[in-house]
Amino acid sequence: MPSLQPRAILVALLALAWQLAGCSHSNRPMPTPRAEQAATLDSSILQVCGTLAKKHGAQESARIERGVAQVARLWREDDGDAAAFATFCENEFVPRGAALDALFGHLEYAMERIEGYLTSLQRDLRSFADLEQGPLQPIDERLAALNLSAHSTEDLFVSKVAFIALLNFPAANLSERLEKGEKWTRREWAEAKLAGRFATRQPASVQQAIAKAAADAEAYIASYNIHMHHVLTDDGRRLFPSGLRLITHWGLRDELKACYAESAGLEKQKLIEKVMERIVRQEIPKVVINDPSFDWKPGSNAVALAAVSEAPRPGAEKRAASTEREPDERYGRWLETFRANRLADPYDPECPTHVARRFERDRQIPEAGVRALFEAVLDIPMGLRVGKLIERRLGRPLEPFDIWYAGFKPRGRYTEADLDAITRKRYPDAQAYAADIPRLLTDLGFTPEKARFVADHIVVEPSRGAGHAFGAQRRDDKAHLRTRVGANGMDYKGYNIAVHEMGHNVEQVFSMTTIDHTLLNGVPNTAFTEALAFVFQCRDLELLGLDKPDADSEHLRALEDYWATREIAGVALVDMAVWRWLYEHPEATAAEMRAAVVSVAQETWNRWYAPIFGRRDVSLLAIYSHMVDGAMYTPDYPLGHLIAFQVDQYFRKQPKLGAEFERVAQLGALTPDLWMRKACGAPLSAQPLIDAAKAALDAFEKK
């Protein structure tokens, strides 16, 4: 009989299997296997490995031992007794050769069809909530929260399909991928991705709870608008035009950034900053959220019936009697997202917290490595130098909201009104943008044939929220681009978002429709798709024919990228710290969480920003809406900036962006460093951006 692994290792793997099935970090009901079955299954593992090794030869021993252990780790009592376990393994193990190749091909096809149709179904069910199709109906939020894929993974286990994948292919963890992945073939990577899909076995009820919490939070954020014409200065003046409705945080932030191009923009910026502070601290009056019936002075927090009402809501007079602050719903939604994701913890001993899953499994970068990247960007001496340059350009001391300084961008030469006029004329509706995609892609360096192919695989739709990209998960489906389109056409904000989302869509088309293995579809993590989207977005003015590069353009771009990355790196550190706090205080109330978030935001500000801005205890870093509805999504933004800068530097050295964009998008979901080396010839690092910013500073400081 071929040599087998020591019994102690097999027993340890078995114990891990029962831990996954039975150990709980809470009082929630969990599957509880019988102790006597565990002992019996232990014996079956040894017997099964011996039987299979004798049948298939010593050359298959390593695969047998690993596959049987992977199955045992997730096998539960209701999957069958020890005899059923043994019979399954002995019947379903496939040795290397044509039969294994056929098994792999059929499973790859099945995963594409299952996940692809479930994705398009979810997109359809969410369409009422996601798209601008009239008023939301009560049923729409329930449809958006409905996750018909919640049972699919368990169905694949119950049918034993998942177990067949685990028995025959390796589910490599992050350590193994980092250590060995560089030498793997594309097929080996696809095999690891196949088995890795079944690394955990969450009950459908857990997946449904996570989907519902996410949908509820997204609905809350999507309808969180501030009617700026009714936001007044302390002395009662209106600074913003009638009809201006800004979603938090994106709309507020982008309006603040647009004010840098206005001679009287400073007063508007200070007013927006006060609005943001009231939101973060949950001091905003409930009645002013998404309602033009009231005038509000954020400075004093006074509310009154609107003197000049745009569209008063029924019953405004009655509601005016109650000007209490919004209940801690912002933090209540965040808490529900945490609690839902925590339900998955007991089912994932390898990554037993949402924090671990986000970094180890989703981003494929250890948390410590991500933190080190962000802290490198937040270097105080470097920040001070850039801050001093911004002060000189503004002609005034820095204000906290200058973390969003937009003066390095070429579009700083244009007013928001100028840009709005251009984009509204060009894109009166979503279909006008869709019709222009072939031209946009051709201008970006794609061949006319490839531009038409990609455009034919993208659907453009008007978004109810800020905008997003909804990619396909099967080759014969299309990617969907959503952005805001007003009654008068697509304003510049909507256009800028559309170009960003188009970058997502183009990556999604190449990494799904034309990739060699659909199991590898996508990119290493969300930050990479953000990075590729930023590559498009930073060329938005070029696509309008407005941005003419000059001698300083590269330096300005480096400073813009550095300052934007520095801002969002602090936001990400706040998000990460809050999730750590949540795990330390799992029973916290929404009010306690609000206090904790404000405290974490202030502490992060005081460490990394106060030395530059000269003001302490600022809470603006906690304004990001994706903190509420993204389940620790924000670290993908600064990662995306760092990746985008490296990738864009590479693209700018190429004669045509199009062909290279297609090539790197087809690399698939490798580990981040390996993807970067294959795409650009260097590992992921903050240093290229820092070095470029330093060179830009040297150039401008000499002037």
Phi, psi and omega in degrees: 000135178299155181295136178251164175297154178302147181303325183298322180293318180295320178296321179296318177297321179296317178299322177295322177299314181288331175297315179300321184279332190234339185278142183227143175265009181210189180266011180291144179296138182226157172298133183234097181292155180283140180298322181293328178292323179302315180296319180294318180294327176304313178295323181296324179302311180299317182294316182297315180299318179295315180298315182291321179296321178294323183286320189251351175098162184298331182296343180257003187301314183297316178296319181298309184298319180291314182297316179297319179296321179295321177293315182299328183297331184245003180286131180245167182304319183283357172279344180136164180278187183299323179294320179295321177301312181296316180298317179301307183299318183292328182275331191255352177289135182239122179288164178301146179137198185298323181294321178292321177299318179294319178299314179300313182298319181291321179292321178298315178298316182297318180296320178298315183291316181298306183290327180294314180287325176295323178295313181293328177293316177298319179300318179294317182293331180273355190299323180294323180281327187272331188253154179281091183230039182093183184299144175294137174261154180306325182290337188295322179292325177292320178296320179295328181277347183288120182245092182287351176272356185300327182269352189295317181296315179294324176299322179291329175287314182299322179283353180076002177299315179299318180294326177296318177298316181292326181290329190251348182225149186278129175266083186288136176276180185298318181301316181292322179295320180292323184282320189246346190300330183297333182264357182286151170279170177299321178296319179295321176297317181295322177298316179297322178292323179298305181292327180297338177295341182244028180291336178230162181226082181275137175299152179301326181297326178291313180298322179293321179296319179295316180296320181293317179297320179294316180295319179297317180293319179296320179295320178299313181291319184297334182255013182265087181244149175244126178275101192290336177297339182256011173262114190251155171289170181299331179265014170089013180273149176259120183262345188244150184288158178297140177089354182283110181243120186244128176281144177266139000265343191303310183296317179298313180297315183291325176294319178300317180294323180295334183293344178296337180273359182254140180295329180252029186285338186299318181295321176297317182298319179295325179290318177296320178302317179295322176300314180299317180299317180297323180293311182301317182275001182056038176261358182291133177299135184300324188288345183269354181282118177058034182216118179274015184279351188229147169264142185223133174253099183301330181300310180262349183067023179279143181231141176212159174304139185300131177287326177233096187270135177280309182203077184299143178276147177303139178082016183298322181299320180293318181291334182298335179291342181243108181245030179294158180292160174300133173303169186287050184290323178307314183276334173295318178296318179298316178299318179296323176297317177299312184295323179293315180291332178292336177301334181279346187304312184295343183266008185219074183296334179289323177229080193279007174223161176297325178300311180297318181295321180299318184271310186289319187261313184283308183273340182059031175225128177302147182304319181299323179292321177294316180299319180297320177299315183292318182292332175296320179290329184276009179314124187295310181304319178295316178299322179297318181297315180292321178300319179296321178295319179296319178302317180296321181290327179276333184073028179201165175294155178294143170252156180306324182290353177288001167300339178256023180308129185246010186285348176281339182285142176304330181293351174299343178279350183244144175281158177299322180296320178299313182292321178301317182297320181293311185287324179295322179292319183284326185232078180292340178206176183297324183292331177294322176293317179302319181293337183269353183302317178303319178293317179300315182290324176297318177296334178276357175109007175277148175293155179304322180293316180290323178298319179292320178301312181294314180302324179291346180254015179234133175248129181256131184220149178284128185268144173284323179268206185287337181122151179192169175249136180239098185283163177271157178236016172215154188297328186264015176256176180239152173279147182243132179252122179241131175210163181283133176229115182281176180297332180265009181113183183276114177284178185297321178302314179296322179294314179301317177296319181299319179295319177299310182294330176297323175300317174303312185297318181297316175300317182296322179294312182292321186277358176240309189283326187243007181284157184287320178238117180295338175296339179264009186301148181100201181229174186306322177198178185300327181300328181288321177290329173295319181299314181293329175291322178297327178301321175288312188300322183289354177254016187298321180287327174302320181289342173268358181078020186255330189269106178254108183303140175234189185298331184265357191298320181293321177294318178298319180296318179297318179291321177299314180295318180297312184294320178294321179292322179296320178296308187284339175297322177293320176301315181297319179296324175296311180303313180298317181293323180295319178295325173297317179297320180298319179291334176278340181227063187295340181260016183298149173274168178298322179294319178294322179293319177305313180298320181293317181297314179300317180296315180297317179298318179293318180297318179295318177298313184298327181283315191252345187238323183304320178299338182266320185266346176073020177220137183256167172059039175271139184250011186299334183296345182264013185279343189297128182293330180292347171294325184280315188248004186254357178051057180066049178275330192302330177301339179292335180292303179296323174301318179298319178298314181297315179295316182299320181295315178297314181295317182294323175302319178294314182299322183292345177270353182264147181294328180225126179292324190304307184297320180289324176299316178298316182299312185288328178294332181274000175294327176086191190274064174280183172287153186304311182297319180295318178301314182296320180295319179289326182280313191236354178086011180209150179288166178297131182202152174276347189295320179302318178293317180297315180297319179295320178294321178297317178298321178295317178299315179303319182293315183284329180289342178277347183276000000 
